[in-house]
Amino acid sequence: MVKKLKKIAALIAVVGMLSGCSLTLPVTATSNEVGSKVGTAEATGFFGWIFIDQDASIQTAAKNGGITEISTVDIKHGNILNIIVTYETIVTGE
């Protein structure tokens, strides 16, 4: 029974280490009303610094959402063991 519990605990530890996490942070807000449109732009890299031809800029996120008047900008950062790193810019507005 104890060996079985140790195996289960080891499995839970491995799954926990392989899981990722993400955090969304506000970057800026303007005096414009919060609009109904949302635009996003994402960049995915490896080992925290290898990003090849990626664009997660505010300008690209606004363009992708058809936004000309920006209300808010948030950045969502995701990380899986610092091997796969993602940045997503989220823009709202009209």
Rosetta constraint file for C-alpha pairs under 8 A:
AtomPair CA 1 CA 5 HARMONIC 6.39 0.50
AtomPair CA 2 CA 6 HARMONIC 6.24 0.50
AtomPair CA 3 CA 7 HARMONIC 6.27 0.50
AtomPair CA 4 CA 8 HARMONIC 6.27 0.50
AtomPair CA 5 CA 9 HARMONIC 6.08 0.50
AtomPair CA 6 CA 10 HARMONIC 6.09 0.50
AtomPair CA 7 CA 11 HARMONIC 6.15 0.50
AtomPair CA 8 CA 12 HARMONIC 6.22 0.50
AtomPair CA 9 CA 13 HARMONIC 6.19 0.50
AtomPair CA 10 CA 14 HARMONIC 6.25 0.50
AtomPair CA 11 CA 15 HARMONIC 6.21 0.50
AtomPair CA 12 CA 16 HARMONIC 6.06 0.50
AtomPair CA 13 CA 17 HARMONIC 6.22 0.50
AtomPair CA 14 CA 18 HARMONIC 6.28 0.50
AtomPair CA 15 CA 19 HARMONIC 6.19 0.50
AtomPair CA 17 CA 81 HARMONIC 7.43 0.50
AtomPair CA 18 CA 80 HARMONIC 6.96 0.50
AtomPair CA 18 CA 81 HARMONIC 6.84 0.50
AtomPair CA 19 CA 80 HARMONIC 6.47 0.50
AtomPair CA 19 CA 81 HARMONIC 7.86 0.50
AtomPair CA 20 CA 78 HARMONIC 7.17 0.50
AtomPair CA 20 CA 79 HARMONIC 5.63 0.50
AtomPair CA 20 CA 80 HARMONIC 4.28 0.50
AtomPair CA 20 CA 81 HARMONIC 6.83 0.50
AtomPair CA 21 CA 78 HARMONIC 5.76 0.50
AtomPair CA 21 CA 79 HARMONIC 5.71 0.50
AtomPair CA 21 CA 80 HARMONIC 6.70 0.50
AtomPair CA 22 CA 76 HARMONIC 6.77 0.50
AtomPair CA 22 CA 77 HARMONIC 5.43 0.50
AtomPair CA 22 CA 78 HARMONIC 4.07 0.50
AtomPair CA 22 CA 79 HARMONIC 6.33 0.50
AtomPair CA 23 CA 76 HARMONIC 5.54 0.50
AtomPair CA 23 CA 77 HARMONIC 5.31 0.50
AtomPair CA 23 CA 78 HARMONIC 6.49 0.50
AtomPair CA 24 CA 74 HARMONIC 6.66 0.50
AtomPair CA 24 CA 75 HARMONIC 5.59 0.50
AtomPair CA 24 CA 76 HARMONIC 4.05 0.50
AtomPair CA 24 CA 77 HARMONIC 6.27 0.50
AtomPair CA 25 CA 74 HARMONIC 5.54 0.50
AtomPair CA 25 CA 75 HARMONIC 5.35 0.50
AtomPair CA 25 CA 76 HARMONIC 6.29 0.50
AtomPair CA 26 CA 72 HARMONIC 7.84 0.50
AtomPair CA 26 CA 73 HARMONIC 6.22 0.50
AtomPair CA 26 CA 74 HARMONIC 4.31 0.50
AtomPair CA 26 CA 75 HARMONIC 6.36 0.50
AtomPair CA 27 CA 72 HARMONIC 7.74 0.50
AtomPair CA 27 CA 73 HARMONIC 5.44 0.50
AtomPair CA 27 CA 74 HARMONIC 5.19 0.50
AtomPair CA 27 CA 75 HARMONIC 6.64 0.50
AtomPair CA 28 CA 72 HARMONIC 5.82 0.50
AtomPair CA 28 CA 73 HARMONIC 5.31 0.50
AtomPair CA 28 CA 74 HARMONIC 7.17 0.50
AtomPair CA 29 CA 71 HARMONIC 5.65 0.50
AtomPair CA 29 CA 72 HARMONIC 4.31 0.50
AtomPair CA 29 CA 73 HARMONIC 6.37 0.50
AtomPair CA 30 CA 70 HARMONIC 7.10 0.50
AtomPair CA 30 CA 71 HARMONIC 5.17 0.50
AtomPair CA 30 CA 72 HARMONIC 6.40 0.50
AtomPair CA 31 CA 71 HARMONIC 6.97 0.50
AtomPair CA 32 CA 69 HARMONIC 7.25 0.50
AtomPair CA 32 CA 70 HARMONIC 7.01 0.50
AtomPair CA 32 CA 71 HARMONIC 5.14 0.50
AtomPair CA 32 CA 93 HARMONIC 7.67 0.50
AtomPair CA 33 CA 71 HARMONIC 6.19 0.50
AtomPair CA 33 CA 93 HARMONIC 7.33 0.50
AtomPair CA 34 CA 71 HARMONIC 5.26 0.50
AtomPair CA 34 CA 72 HARMONIC 7.15 0.50
AtomPair CA 34 CA 92 HARMONIC 6.61 0.50
AtomPair CA 34 CA 93 HARMONIC 5.62 0.50
AtomPair CA 34 CA 94 HARMONIC 7.87 0.50
AtomPair CA 35 CA 71 HARMONIC 6.75 0.50
AtomPair CA 35 CA 92 HARMONIC 5.96 0.50
AtomPair CA 35 CA 93 HARMONIC 3.97 0.50
AtomPair CA 35 CA 94 HARMONIC 4.94 0.50
AtomPair CA 36 CA 92 HARMONIC 7.11 0.50
AtomPair CA 36 CA 93 HARMONIC 6.32 0.50
AtomPair CA 36 CA 94 HARMONIC 6.46 0.50
AtomPair CA 37 CA 65 HARMONIC 6.24 0.50
AtomPair CA 37 CA 66 HARMONIC 7.41 0.50
AtomPair CA 37 CA 67 HARMONIC 6.72 0.50
AtomPair CA 37 CA 92 HARMONIC 5.61 0.50
AtomPair CA 37 CA 93 HARMONIC 5.44 0.50
AtomPair CA 37 CA 94 HARMONIC 5.74 0.50
AtomPair CA 38 CA 62 HARMONIC 7.74 0.50
AtomPair CA 38 CA 65 HARMONIC 5.35 0.50
AtomPair CA 38 CA 67 HARMONIC 7.65 0.50
AtomPair CA 38 CA 90 HARMONIC 6.95 0.50
AtomPair CA 38 CA 91 HARMONIC 5.65 0.50
AtomPair CA 38 CA 92 HARMONIC 4.55 0.50
AtomPair CA 38 CA 93 HARMONIC 6.70 0.50
AtomPair CA 39 CA 61 HARMONIC 4.78 0.50
AtomPair CA 39 CA 62 HARMONIC 5.27 0.50
AtomPair CA 39 CA 63 HARMONIC 7.12 0.50
AtomPair CA 39 CA 64 HARMONIC 5.26 0.50
AtomPair CA 39 CA 65 HARMONIC 3.63 0.50
AtomPair CA 39 CA 66 HARMONIC 7.18 0.50
AtomPair CA 39 CA 67 HARMONIC 7.26 0.50
AtomPair CA 39 CA 90 HARMONIC 5.88 0.50
AtomPair CA 39 CA 91 HARMONIC 5.17 0.50
AtomPair CA 39 CA 92 HARMONIC 6.45 0.50
AtomPair CA 40 CA 56 HARMONIC 7.87 0.50
AtomPair CA 40 CA 60 HARMONIC 7.61 0.50
AtomPair CA 40 CA 61 HARMONIC 4.28 0.50
AtomPair CA 40 CA 62 HARMONIC 7.13 0.50
AtomPair CA 40 CA 64 HARMONIC 6.42 0.50
AtomPair CA 40 CA 65 HARMONIC 6.82 0.50
AtomPair CA 40 CA 88 HARMONIC 6.66 0.50
AtomPair CA 40 CA 89 HARMONIC 5.48 0.50
AtomPair CA 40 CA 90 HARMONIC 4.68 0.50
AtomPair CA 40 CA 91 HARMONIC 6.30 0.50
AtomPair CA 41 CA 55 HARMONIC 6.74 0.50
AtomPair CA 41 CA 56 HARMONIC 4.57 0.50
AtomPair CA 41 CA 57 HARMONIC 6.63 0.50
AtomPair CA 41 CA 58 HARMONIC 7.61 0.50
AtomPair CA 41 CA 60 HARMONIC 6.10 0.50
AtomPair CA 41 CA 61 HARMONIC 4.56 0.50
AtomPair CA 41 CA 64 HARMONIC 7.31 0.50
AtomPair CA 41 CA 88 HARMONIC 5.64 0.50
AtomPair CA 41 CA 89 HARMONIC 5.30 0.50
AtomPair CA 41 CA 90 HARMONIC 6.95 0.50
AtomPair CA 42 CA 54 HARMONIC 7.47 0.50
AtomPair CA 42 CA 55 HARMONIC 6.53 0.50
AtomPair CA 42 CA 56 HARMONIC 4.68 0.50
AtomPair CA 42 CA 86 HARMONIC 7.07 0.50
AtomPair CA 42 CA 87 HARMONIC 5.66 0.50
AtomPair CA 42 CA 88 HARMONIC 4.28 0.50
AtomPair CA 42 CA 89 HARMONIC 6.37 0.50
AtomPair CA 43 CA 51 HARMONIC 7.30 0.50
AtomPair CA 43 CA 54 HARMONIC 5.05 0.50
AtomPair CA 43 CA 55 HARMONIC 5.82 0.50
AtomPair CA 43 CA 56 HARMONIC 5.34 0.50
AtomPair CA 43 CA 86 HARMONIC 5.69 0.50
AtomPair CA 43 CA 87 HARMONIC 5.30 0.50
AtomPair CA 43 CA 88 HARMONIC 6.48 0.50
AtomPair CA 44 CA 51 HARMONIC 6.50 0.50
AtomPair CA 44 CA 54 HARMONIC 7.17 0.50
AtomPair CA 44 CA 84 HARMONIC 7.03 0.50
AtomPair CA 44 CA 85 HARMONIC 5.72 0.50
AtomPair CA 44 CA 86 HARMONIC 4.41 0.50
AtomPair CA 44 CA 87 HARMONIC 6.53 0.50
AtomPair CA 45 CA 49 HARMONIC 6.45 0.50
AtomPair CA 45 CA 50 HARMONIC 5.19 0.50
AtomPair CA 45 CA 51 HARMONIC 4.50 0.50
AtomPair CA 45 CA 52 HARMONIC 7.40 0.50
AtomPair CA 45 CA 84 HARMONIC 5.88 0.50
AtomPair CA 45 CA 85 HARMONIC 5.17 0.50
AtomPair CA 45 CA 86 HARMONIC 6.30 0.50
AtomPair CA 46 CA 50 HARMONIC 5.14 0.50
AtomPair CA 46 CA 51 HARMONIC 6.85 0.50
AtomPair CA 46 CA 82 HARMONIC 7.59 0.50
AtomPair CA 46 CA 83 HARMONIC 5.23 0.50
AtomPair CA 46 CA 84 HARMONIC 4.72 0.50
AtomPair CA 46 CA 85 HARMONIC 5.95 0.50
AtomPair CA 47 CA 82 HARMONIC 5.57 0.50
AtomPair CA 47 CA 83 HARMONIC 4.36 0.50
AtomPair CA 47 CA 84 HARMONIC 6.23 0.50
AtomPair CA 47 CA 85 HARMONIC 7.08 0.50
AtomPair CA 48 CA 82 HARMONIC 6.06 0.50
AtomPair CA 48 CA 83 HARMONIC 6.72 0.50
AtomPair CA 48 CA 84 HARMONIC 7.16 0.50
AtomPair CA 48 CA 85 HARMONIC 5.82 0.50
AtomPair CA 55 CA 60 HARMONIC 7.13 0.50
AtomPair CA 56 CA 60 HARMONIC 6.70 0.50
AtomPair CA 56 CA 61 HARMONIC 6.96 0.50
AtomPair CA 56 CA 87 HARMONIC 6.81 0.50
AtomPair CA 56 CA 88 HARMONIC 6.14 0.50
AtomPair CA 56 CA 89 HARMONIC 5.79 0.50
AtomPair CA 57 CA 61 HARMONIC 6.31 0.50
AtomPair CA 57 CA 89 HARMONIC 6.65 0.50
AtomPair CA 58 CA 62 HARMONIC 6.11 0.50
AtomPair CA 58 CA 73 HARMONIC 7.47 0.50
AtomPair CA 58 CA 89 HARMONIC 6.37 0.50
AtomPair CA 58 CA 90 HARMONIC 7.76 0.50
AtomPair CA 58 CA 91 HARMONIC 6.95 0.50
AtomPair CA 59 CA 63 HARMONIC 6.15 0.50
AtomPair CA 60 CA 64 HARMONIC 6.03 0.50
AtomPair CA 61 CA 65 HARMONIC 6.35 0.50
AtomPair CA 61 CA 89 HARMONIC 6.35 0.50
AtomPair CA 61 CA 90 HARMONIC 6.50 0.50
AtomPair CA 61 CA 91 HARMONIC 6.10 0.50
AtomPair CA 62 CA 66 HARMONIC 6.08 0.50
AtomPair CA 62 CA 67 HARMONIC 4.85 0.50
AtomPair CA 62 CA 68 HARMONIC 6.96 0.50
AtomPair CA 62 CA 70 HARMONIC 7.33 0.50
AtomPair CA 62 CA 91 HARMONIC 5.96 0.50
AtomPair CA 62 CA 92 HARMONIC 7.70 0.50
AtomPair CA 63 CA 67 HARMONIC 6.01 0.50
AtomPair CA 63 CA 68 HARMONIC 7.75 0.50
AtomPair CA 65 CA 91 HARMONIC 7.85 0.50
AtomPair CA 66 CA 94 HARMONIC 7.67 0.50
AtomPair CA 67 CA 92 HARMONIC 7.45 0.50
AtomPair CA 67 CA 93 HARMONIC 5.83 0.50
AtomPair CA 67 CA 94 HARMONIC 5.08 0.50
AtomPair CA 68 CA 93 HARMONIC 7.39 0.50
AtomPair CA 68 CA 94 HARMONIC 6.08 0.50
AtomPair CA 69 CA 93 HARMONIC 5.55 0.50
AtomPair CA 69 CA 94 HARMONIC 5.26 0.50
AtomPair CA 70 CA 91 HARMONIC 6.78 0.50
AtomPair CA 70 CA 92 HARMONIC 5.99 0.50
AtomPair CA 70 CA 93 HARMONIC 4.53 0.50
AtomPair CA 70 CA 94 HARMONIC 6.73 0.50
AtomPair CA 71 CA 91 HARMONIC 7.37 0.50
AtomPair CA 71 CA 92 HARMONIC 5.48 0.50
AtomPair CA 71 CA 93 HARMONIC 4.70 0.50
AtomPair CA 71 CA 94 HARMONIC 7.83 0.50
AtomPair CA 72 CA 91 HARMONIC 5.73 0.50
AtomPair CA 72 CA 92 HARMONIC 5.31 0.50
AtomPair CA 72 CA 93 HARMONIC 6.96 0.50
AtomPair CA 73 CA 89 HARMONIC 7.01 0.50
AtomPair CA 73 CA 90 HARMONIC 5.68 0.50
AtomPair CA 73 CA 91 HARMONIC 4.62 0.50
AtomPair CA 73 CA 92 HARMONIC 6.68 0.50
AtomPair CA 74 CA 89 HARMONIC 5.88 0.50
AtomPair CA 74 CA 90 HARMONIC 5.06 0.50
AtomPair CA 74 CA 91 HARMONIC 6.54 0.50
AtomPair CA 75 CA 87 HARMONIC 6.78 0.50
AtomPair CA 75 CA 88 HARMONIC 5.64 0.50
AtomPair CA 75 CA 89 HARMONIC 4.66 0.50
AtomPair CA 75 CA 90 HARMONIC 6.14 0.50
AtomPair CA 76 CA 86 HARMONIC 7.89 0.50
AtomPair CA 76 CA 87 HARMONIC 5.69 0.50
AtomPair CA 76 CA 88 HARMONIC 4.96 0.50
AtomPair CA 76 CA 89 HARMONIC 6.42 0.50
AtomPair CA 76 CA 90 HARMONIC 7.60 0.50
AtomPair CA 77 CA 85 HARMONIC 7.45 0.50
AtomPair CA 77 CA 86 HARMONIC 5.68 0.50
AtomPair CA 77 CA 87 HARMONIC 4.69 0.50
AtomPair CA 77 CA 88 HARMONIC 6.50 0.50
AtomPair CA 78 CA 85 HARMONIC 5.68 0.50
AtomPair CA 78 CA 86 HARMONIC 4.88 0.50
AtomPair CA 78 CA 87 HARMONIC 6.45 0.50
AtomPair CA 79 CA 83 HARMONIC 7.34 0.50
AtomPair CA 79 CA 84 HARMONIC 5.92 0.50
AtomPair CA 79 CA 85 HARMONIC 4.60 0.50
AtomPair CA 79 CA 86 HARMONIC 6.41 0.50
AtomPair CA 80 CA 84 HARMONIC 5.32 0.50
AtomPair CA 80 CA 85 HARMONIC 6.53 0.50
